[in-house]
Every structure is written in structure tokens, then in C-alpha cells.
Amino acid sequence: MAALAGWRVYLPTPLPEQSRSVPLKLKLLLNARIADRLLPRWSERAAVLGFYRSRHYTPVWIDDGKLHARGSSAIQFLAQVGLEGLDPGDYQTAPLSFISDGALARSELELTAAILRYARDVQFGRISGGDFERMIQFERPRFDARKLLDELAGMTDVDSALNLLAPPSVEYRALRAKLAELRASPAGANDLASRSGKMRTVIDNMERWRWYPRDLGATNVVVNIPRYRLTFTQEGVVKFIGRTVVGERALPTPLLSASMTSLTLNPIWNMPDQMVEREILPRLKQDPDLLDRLGLKTERRVDGTLRLYQAPGDGNAEGRVRFNFPNKFLVYQHDTPDRRLFDQDARAYSHGCVRVENAIYYAGFLLASAYPGEQYPPERLFSLFGPNEIEFRFPKPIPVHLTYQTAYVDSDGSLVLLPDIYGLDAKVEAALDARSKVSRLTQVVGRI
């Protein structure tokens, strides 16, 4: 038996028959401190213990004193995870050893731990965006390690199941194909050796796509922040594309997935308290007429704090329509009375919200999707302009994804790179580098 895809395998004289003590050795390992080191996450350690207990500690990857076909398939797969923009070294184990029952049991457990590391990383990301950037929030789904192991244990060729774990979105798959193309080129090989260049940007963007839900929705709204662009898709068909103005670097638009529940015509704009304190109150001392010029009204809240707001109208900061998707950052999409900024190439000027060009047309498409059989041309919405808020609640919420794609593949198959306006690529790279160092250290400690 030759070494598999860079994995070293010790090949002693084959055991004459399957050792009956391997399950016992595996049971002892799972209840020893080594299991804590190989499986540092308590939930995964419990899942692995329950999995093997249900099998009476029969190995999955090793059979009759040799590597099972299932184990060979798993090893070969882990050696190729660079195709997903991952580092194969993060999922390497000690050399497979068959010199004793204890060595067999340890190799079995190490391979299980490596597969679970890969499965978790490729599904949900190696890092959590919120760990290094406050304007990022995603609900990290529960990783069902037990379900995955049960599924793999019933297969011989595990490639098919492991391949399905990566994000299924068209955008992610296109980047994965482009990464393979870049690595096959001489220039890409140089980038790989130096861990720099456009290839690293592609990997950063693939990592960010893992933070988003597996199902983005056949009907959805996607904003690419550094592209300054919003796309509304209904049942897989693009219905609206609009230019946007996004948050400035000091007040960035957050990365998130949320549900748009309604839109509001003739919105009342409540000025954020931070903006009042930072931009309005200091200027009032020098300019007592500021509130009148800006059309701002004031009132005291029950708690004594000052509320500044604009009544509906043509000069309202949110324009004539606001698109509501509740989130902890209190940001939304909205119209604007100042449309000059849409003509600029770089449009990071807002306080975090997303201003949408041709917002009335966008509203019409959303409403037509929410209420099938009805039409909402601009003229119908124009007729509703007035001094009072009108809210349209959607019977079915529409997924909204605020994304940060500094690398994407266009319709011609070309890789497009955009300026990293918030510096997130650099932060992702630093976090991934730090994570790899910790991962390698954990693996070394686990072998002690």
C-alpha cells in the first residue's frame, strides 16, 4: 500500500486477524485526556463519544488491521481541501500507524477529529466575523457532528457527502472554480508561494461566504457593499439592480443576513442618538437656526433624552420610502433626497444605512412580489405621497443579505477585484493566519 496524497502510513507486518481489543482501546481513548485535546469542543466530543458508543466502539476508518476504503477516501479528500480555499495542514494528523491496537485506535480517533474540523470550517467558516469586527453579525448554526458521522459510516466513498458541505451559492462556487484556475497558472503558483496577491483575496471572500445561510433564498435582496450595488431577485430571476450609497469607513454598513418584513412610504426619520450627540448638539451652540434649516423637530422622551426627527416630505433624509429588516445595528435601506452621490464611482458616505437609487421602482418590485397578482407602478406609489406614514407589511419576509465581496466572478467568467473600503480583507487574513497557528499548536498538543 502506497502513501495516500502526502499522508505517511506505517506498514508493519499485517495482523493475522482483526484484533478484538481495538474497540476497547478506542473506548479508553475517548474517556482519556487525549480526547479533550483532539476534540476541544465539548459538543463535538460528546457527539463522537455517543457515535462510537452506539457502534460498540467499532472503528469506522480502519478495518481488520488495515485502512478501510472509507478511510482511504477520507484521507484523499482531506488532502485536496485546498480546492475550497482551506489549508490542508489544518486537517493533517500524525502518520497513520498500524503497529499495535492502541495505535490503530489513536489513528481512528485522529482521523475522525480531522474530518469534523473540516466539516465545521467549510460549512460555517474558520473564523467568526464578529470575533474581529463589531459590525458583523451572523447566527452560527449548530454543527451536528453526530448526524454527519452516522451518514459517513454508511458509505464507502465519502467524497460525495463531504463535497456537499461547502456553501452551495453560485457566487461561492464561481470563486472556487476561479481559485483552481488561478492556482493552475504560473502567476497563481507564485501568489500561492508568497501567500499574497489576488489569490489571497479570493480566499478571503470564500471565507466570508461561509458566514451566510446555506439557503440565501430564491427570492432575496443582496447588497455588495464595496460594489455599491443592490440586486433584488424573485424566484431566481433578477428583477431590480440599483446603485447604492453605503456607510463611510468610520460608520460602516454591517455584514448580516436579516428578513425584510415591511416597507414604509412617507417615513418619519428619527435621527440616531449618536448622530445627535456627535453632529448636532455641538453645532447648535454656534448655529441656533440649524434645526429649522434641516427640518428637524424635537421632543423629550419619557426618560428625559432628546429626540430629533424629520416629518415626512421631500426633504426627509430617508426620502419617500424606507425598507425595514430588523437588526441589532438599526440599519435599513431607504430612498434619499440627495441623488447626486449616485453618480460617483466611490459611494461610502452614509452613516451605515444603505441608500438605494430609484427606490420607488425597487419598492414596486418588492410589493409585486409580496402581493402576487397586484402591480405597483411608480405612479401608484407617487399618488400615496403625503404627510402620513403608510406601512406595507409583507405576508412572507424577504431575506436580505448585506455582503462584502471584494472579489467576484462576473457573467463573462472574469475575476473582478474591488477596493477593500473597510479593510476587511486584511482583517480576515490576519485572523486566518492566527487561527492556523492555533490549529497547528492544538494538533501538536493532541499528539503528546
VMD Tcl script that draws the C-alpha trace (Angstrom):
set ca {
  {0.00 0.00 0.00}
  {1.49 3.34 -1.04}
  {1.22 6.57 0.92}
  {-2.04 8.40 0.18}
  {-1.84 12.02 -1.07}
  {1.02 13.03 1.16}
  {-0.15 11.11 4.22}
  {2.53 8.89 5.71}
  {1.41 5.39 6.66}
  {3.42 2.94 8.77}
  {3.14 -0.54 7.27}
  {4.18 -3.26 9.70}
  {3.55 -6.94 9.17}
  {-0.25 -7.24 8.88}
  {-2.04 -8.55 11.91}
  {-3.21 -12.12 11.33}
  {-6.78 -11.25 12.22}
  {-8.76 -8.25 13.37}
  {-7.79 -7.51 16.93}
  {-10.67 -7.64 19.34}
  {-9.01 -5.14 21.64}
  {-9.20 -2.19 19.20}
  {-12.73 -1.23 20.33}
  {-11.58 -1.40 23.93}
  {-8.55 0.80 23.17}
  {-10.81 3.27 21.36}
  {-13.19 3.36 24.31}
  {-10.30 4.08 26.68}
  {-9.01 6.87 24.42}
  {-12.44 8.52 24.22}
  {-12.56 8.68 28.00}
  {-8.98 9.90 28.36}
  {-7.48 13.40 28.22}
  {-6.34 12.86 24.65}
  {-9.98 13.10 23.55}
  {-10.14 16.55 25.15}
  {-7.10 17.65 23.16}
  {-8.20 16.18 19.83}
  {-11.80 17.33 20.27}
  {-11.59 20.57 22.28}
  {-15.24 21.46 21.66}
  {-17.38 19.76 24.29}
  {-20.37 19.31 21.99}
  {-18.29 17.53 19.36}
  {-16.55 15.37 21.94}
  {-19.93 14.28 23.29}
  {-21.18 13.58 19.76}
  {-18.14 11.44 18.93}
  {-18.45 9.52 22.19}
  {-22.13 8.85 21.56}
  {-21.43 7.82 17.98}
  {-18.79 5.23 18.86}
  {-20.74 4.00 21.86}
  {-23.69 3.26 19.57}
  {-21.32 1.17 17.43}
  {-19.83 -0.62 20.44}
  {-16.63 1.29 19.61}
  {-16.15 -0.44 16.26}
  {-13.79 1.70 14.10}
  {-15.12 3.46 11.03}
  {-11.94 4.20 9.07}
  {-9.93 1.10 9.94}
  {-10.99 -2.49 9.44}
  {-9.31 -5.85 10.02}
  {-5.97 -4.30 10.87}
  {-5.79 -2.10 7.76}
  {-7.21 1.08 6.30}
  {-10.82 0.71 5.21}
  {-11.81 2.01 1.75}
  {-13.85 4.61 3.61}
  {-10.72 5.77 5.43}
  {-8.71 5.94 2.19}
  {-11.45 8.07 0.64}
  {-11.49 10.41 3.65}
  {-7.70 10.84 3.64}
  {-7.59 11.55 -0.08}
  {-10.39 14.08 0.31}
  {-8.69 15.97 3.17}
  {-5.51 16.21 1.11}
  {-7.47 18.15 -1.54}
  {-9.24 20.71 0.66}
  {-7.11 23.44 -0.86}
  {-9.75 23.43 -3.59}
  {-12.07 25.06 -1.02}
  {-9.53 27.73 -0.16}
  {-8.59 25.88 3.03}
  {-5.15 24.86 4.28}
  {-4.69 21.05 4.13}
  {-2.25 21.31 7.02}
  {-5.12 22.29 9.33}
  {-6.63 18.82 8.84}
  {-3.48 16.70 8.88}
  {-2.97 14.05 11.53}
  {0.02 12.14 12.80}
  {1.26 9.38 10.48}
  {-1.23 6.54 10.39}
  {0.14 3.69 12.43}
  {-0.84 0.02 12.47}
  {1.85 -1.29 14.77}
  {-0.49 -2.03 17.67}
  {-4.14 -1.98 18.68}
  {-3.55 1.23 20.62}
  {-2.01 2.86 17.55}
  {-4.95 1.73 15.42}
  {-7.41 3.25 17.88}
  {-5.50 6.53 18.04}
  {-5.29 6.81 14.24}
  {-9.03 6.17 14.07}
  {-9.81 8.96 16.53}
  {-7.39 11.46 14.94}
  {-8.97 10.97 11.51}
  {-12.44 11.45 12.96}
  {-11.33 14.71 14.61}
  {-9.75 15.95 11.35}
  {-12.93 15.26 9.37}
  {-15.04 17.13 11.91}
  {-12.67 20.11 11.80}
  {-13.02 20.26 8.05}
  {-16.80 19.84 8.13}
  {-17.22 22.67 10.63}
  {-14.81 25.01 8.86}
  {-16.15 24.57 5.33}
  {-19.78 24.94 6.41}
  {-19.58 27.87 8.80}
  {-16.13 29.41 8.36}
  {-12.78 29.00 10.07}
  {-13.34 32.28 11.89}
  {-16.37 34.12 13.16}
  {-16.67 37.58 11.70}
  {-17.92 39.03 14.96}
  {-14.67 37.98 16.64}
  {-12.70 40.75 14.98}
  {-15.22 43.26 13.65}
  {-18.12 44.68 15.65}
  {-20.18 45.47 12.53}
  {-20.57 41.81 11.58}
  {-23.27 39.54 12.97}
  {-24.43 36.11 11.90}
  {-26.22 33.38 13.76}
  {-23.81 30.45 13.71}
  {-25.87 27.31 13.10}
  {-25.43 24.28 15.31}
  {-22.94 21.83 13.87}
  {-24.49 18.37 14.00}
  {-21.36 16.23 14.25}
  {-23.29 13.09 15.19}
  {-25.54 13.27 12.13}
  {-22.54 13.66 9.84}
  {-20.67 10.72 11.36}
  {-23.74 8.49 11.12}
  {-24.04 9.38 7.44}
  {-20.37 8.81 6.64}
  {-20.32 5.48 8.49}
  {-22.82 4.10 5.98}
  {-20.70 4.99 2.95}
  {-17.61 3.61 1.30}
  {-16.86 6.64 -0.86}
  {-17.31 9.58 1.49}
  {-16.30 12.22 -1.09}
  {-19.89 12.84 -2.17}
  {-21.09 13.67 1.34}
  {-18.06 15.82 2.23}
  {-18.32 17.72 -1.06}
  {-21.87 18.78 -0.22}
  {-20.78 20.60 2.94}
  {-19.38 23.68 1.17}
  {-21.69 26.66 0.52}
  {-23.96 25.93 -2.46}
  {-24.34 29.55 -3.61}
  {-23.47 30.38 -7.20}
  {-21.11 33.12 -6.02}
  {-19.09 30.79 -3.80}
  {-18.88 28.04 -6.43}
  {-17.68 30.54 -9.03}
  {-14.91 31.73 -6.73}
  {-13.90 28.14 -6.02}
  {-13.59 27.42 -9.75}
  {-11.63 30.63 -10.25}
  {-9.26 29.72 -7.42}
  {-8.47 26.40 -9.10}
  {-7.86 28.25 -12.36}
  {-5.52 30.74 -10.71}
  {-3.52 28.02 -8.99}
  {-3.06 26.22 -12.28}
  {-1.44 29.31 -13.84}
  {2.24 30.26 -13.35}
  {1.26 33.62 -11.83}
  {-1.12 31.89 -9.46}
  {1.57 29.50 -8.34}
  {3.76 32.46 -7.41}
  {0.89 34.02 -5.47}
  {0.37 30.75 -3.64}
  {4.03 30.55 -2.68}
  {4.05 34.12 -1.38}
  {0.57 33.85 0.23}
  {-0.32 37.17 -1.34}
  {-1.93 38.73 -4.42}
  {-5.39 38.23 -5.91}
  {-5.50 34.59 -4.93}
  {-5.48 35.54 -1.21}
  {-8.36 37.97 -1.87}
  {-10.38 35.15 -3.43}
  {-9.79 33.01 -0.33}
  {-10.87 35.89 1.94}
  {-14.14 36.21 0.04}
  {-14.79 32.46 0.11}
  {-14.36 32.56 3.88}
  {-16.91 35.38 4.20}
  {-19.46 33.49 2.10}
  {-19.35 30.67 4.67}
  {-20.79 33.02 7.28}
  {-24.07 33.36 5.36}
  {-27.03 30.93 5.50}
  {-26.81 27.81 3.31}
  {-30.03 28.89 1.60}
  {-29.93 32.53 0.54}
  {-33.49 32.26 -0.75}
  {-34.81 32.02 -4.32}
  {-36.32 35.44 -3.63}
  {-33.84 37.72 -1.90}
  {-32.06 41.04 -1.74}
  {-28.26 41.05 -1.90}
  {-26.16 44.17 -1.35}
  {-22.50 44.03 -2.28}
  {-21.11 46.83 -0.13}
  {-17.77 47.52 -1.91}
  {-19.51 47.30 -5.30}
  {-22.16 49.82 -4.17}
  {-24.86 47.67 -5.71}
  {-28.19 46.13 -4.69}
  {-29.85 43.23 -6.51}
  {-33.40 42.01 -5.95}
  {-34.07 38.50 -7.26}
  {-37.52 36.92 -7.39}
  {-37.67 33.14 -7.75}
  {-34.25 33.10 -9.35}
  {-34.95 35.96 -11.80}
  {-33.25 39.32 -11.30}
  {-35.96 41.98 -11.12}
  {-34.07 45.07 -9.97}
  {-30.48 46.29 -9.82}
  {-29.70 49.62 -8.20}
  {-26.69 51.66 -7.27}
  {-26.25 52.30 -3.57}
  {-24.56 54.63 -1.11}
  {-23.14 52.73 1.87}
  {-21.58 53.57 5.20}
  {-18.36 55.51 5.42}
  {-15.33 53.74 6.86}
  {-15.85 55.21 10.33}
  {-19.56 54.23 10.27}
  {-19.61 51.08 8.11}
  {-22.60 49.25 6.79}
  {-22.73 45.96 8.73}
  {-22.46 42.48 7.26}
  {-25.55 40.45 8.14}
  {-28.48 38.37 7.00}
  {-31.93 39.51 8.09}
  {-35.56 39.41 6.97}
  {-37.28 42.37 5.33}
  {-40.70 42.48 6.92}
  {-42.16 45.69 5.50}
  {-41.60 48.95 3.69}
  {-42.76 52.39 4.76}
  {-43.91 55.18 2.48}
  {-43.56 58.74 3.79}
  {-41.27 57.66 6.62}
  {-40.55 59.71 9.71}
  {-36.80 59.89 10.16}
  {-35.63 59.53 13.74}
  {-32.10 60.83 13.96}
  {-29.85 58.31 15.75}
  {-28.85 59.45 19.23}
  {-25.15 59.10 18.41}
  {-25.58 61.44 15.45}
  {-27.41 63.94 17.63}
  {-24.60 63.96 20.17}
  {-21.75 63.91 17.67}
  {-23.01 66.16 14.88}
  {-25.97 68.27 16.00}
  {-25.54 69.36 19.61}
  {-22.00 70.75 19.14}
  {-23.13 72.76 16.10}
  {-26.24 74.15 17.80}
  {-24.08 76.30 20.04}
  {-22.69 78.10 17.02}
  {-25.79 77.89 14.83}
  {-29.12 78.24 16.71}
  {-31.12 78.06 13.43}
  {-29.64 74.69 12.44}
  {-32.69 72.62 13.35}
  {-35.05 74.79 11.31}
  {-32.80 74.68 8.26}
  {-32.56 70.89 8.45}
  {-36.27 70.50 9.05}
  {-35.68 68.83 12.39}
  {-38.23 68.77 15.18}
  {-37.56 67.97 18.82}
  {-39.33 66.36 21.73}
  {-38.38 64.93 25.11}
  {-38.75 61.24 25.64}
  {-40.13 59.79 28.86}
  {-36.60 59.12 30.06}
  {-35.66 62.75 29.52}
  {-33.46 62.23 26.46}
  {-33.83 64.42 23.38}
  {-35.46 63.05 20.26}
  {-34.78 64.74 16.91}
  {-36.85 63.75 13.91}
  {-37.95 64.82 10.44}
  {-41.57 64.69 9.37}
  {-42.41 63.01 6.04}
  {-41.69 65.11 2.99}
  {-39.45 65.66 0.00}
  {-36.58 66.83 2.21}
  {-36.72 63.85 4.58}
  {-33.32 62.17 4.93}
  {-34.92 58.78 4.15}
  {-36.66 60.13 1.08}
  {-40.09 58.75 0.35}
  {-39.60 55.08 1.21}
  {-37.78 53.01 3.81}
  {-37.19 49.25 3.65}
  {-37.32 47.59 7.07}
  {-35.34 44.50 8.07}
  {-34.97 44.48 11.89}
  {-31.41 44.04 13.12}
  {-29.36 45.00 16.16}
  {-27.47 47.69 14.24}
  {-30.71 49.61 13.49}
  {-29.77 50.00 9.83}
  {-32.10 49.73 6.85}
  {-32.34 50.61 3.17}
  {-34.00 53.81 2.10}
  {-34.58 56.45 -0.52}
  {-32.74 59.79 -0.35}
  {-33.47 63.38 -1.40}
  {-29.79 63.82 -2.36}
  {-29.25 61.76 -5.51}
  {-26.03 63.40 -6.67}
  {-23.83 60.85 -4.90}
  {-25.12 58.03 -7.09}
  {-23.10 59.45 -9.99}
  {-19.81 58.99 -8.15}
  {-17.72 55.83 -8.51}
  {-16.93 55.53 -4.79}
  {-20.05 55.96 -2.65}
  {-19.21 55.29 1.00}
  {-20.84 58.34 2.59}
  {-23.76 57.20 4.75}
  {-23.95 56.63 8.49}
  {-24.35 52.87 7.99}
  {-27.69 52.58 6.23}
  {-27.94 51.73 2.53}
  {-29.35 54.45 0.27}
  {-30.91 52.99 -2.89}
  {-31.13 54.66 -6.28}
  {-34.60 54.56 -7.90}
  {-36.03 53.41 -4.59}
  {-39.66 53.81 -5.72}
  {-39.11 51.35 -8.57}
  {-37.40 48.98 -6.13}
  {-40.40 49.30 -3.80}
  {-42.74 48.46 -6.66}
  {-40.92 45.22 -7.45}
  {-40.88 44.20 -3.79}
  {-44.60 44.86 -3.38}
  {-45.46 43.00 -6.59}
  {-43.50 40.03 -5.25}
  {-45.13 40.23 -1.82}
  {-48.65 40.57 -3.23}
  {-48.90 38.33 -6.32}
  {-51.43 39.49 -8.89}
  {-51.10 43.15 -7.96}
  {-48.98 45.78 -9.68}
  {-47.31 48.76 -8.07}
  {-46.01 51.06 -10.82}
  {-44.34 54.31 -9.72}
  {-47.49 56.30 -10.50}
  {-49.48 54.31 -7.96}
  {-46.87 54.89 -5.26}
  {-46.49 58.57 -6.18}
  {-50.21 59.00 -5.55}
  {-49.68 57.85 -1.96}
  {-47.10 60.50 -1.11}
  {-48.30 62.66 1.74}
  {-47.76 63.74 5.35}
  {-48.54 60.39 6.98}
  {-46.59 57.14 7.17}
  {-48.04 54.19 5.24}
  {-46.66 50.77 6.05}
  {-46.88 47.76 3.77}
  {-46.24 44.56 5.70}
  {-45.05 41.57 3.70}
  {-47.04 38.35 4.18}
  {-43.75 36.47 3.74}
  {-40.48 38.11 4.84}
  {-37.82 38.58 2.14}
  {-34.24 37.55 3.00}
  {-31.75 40.42 2.92}
  {-28.00 39.77 2.76}
  {-25.56 42.63 3.24}
  {-22.35 41.17 1.80}
  {-18.78 42.29 1.30}
  {-17.49 40.86 -1.98}
  {-14.17 42.41 -2.93}
  {-13.72 39.51 -5.36}
  {-16.42 38.03 -7.56}
  {-16.75 36.36 -10.95}
  {-18.76 38.33 -13.49}
  {-21.08 37.00 -16.19}
  {-18.15 36.68 -18.60}
  {-16.25 34.44 -16.19}
  {-13.70 37.12 -15.37}
  {-12.45 37.74 -11.85}
  {-13.30 41.24 -10.62}
  {-11.38 42.74 -7.69}
  {-12.73 45.77 -5.83}
  {-11.15 48.19 -3.35}
  {-11.26 46.94 0.24}
  {-13.04 50.05 1.51}
  {-13.36 48.82 5.12}
  {-10.06 46.92 5.30}
  {-11.88 43.64 5.94}
  {-9.65 41.56 3.67}
  {-6.63 42.41 5.78}
  {-8.54 41.61 8.99}
  {-9.74 38.27 7.64}
  {-6.22 37.35 6.53}
  {-4.76 38.20 9.94}
  {-7.47 36.22 11.72}
  {-6.98 33.21 9.45}
  {-3.23 33.27 9.98}
  {-3.71 33.38 13.75}
  {-6.26 30.59 13.58}
  {-3.88 28.35 11.61}
  {-1.15 28.84 14.21}
  {-3.54 27.85 16.99}
  {-4.80 24.88 14.96}
  {-1.26 23.57 14.39}
  {-0.42 24.01 18.05}
  {-3.58 22.15 19.06}
  {-2.70 19.26 16.77}
  {0.80 19.03 18.21}
  {-0.50 19.11 21.78}
  {-3.08 16.45 20.88}
  {-0.29 14.07 19.88}
  {1.63 14.41 23.12}
}
mol new
graphics top color blue
foreach p $ca { graphics top sphere $p radius 0.5 }
foreach p [lrange $ca 0 end-1] q [lrange $ca 1 end] { graphics top cylinder $p $q radius 0.2 }
display resetview
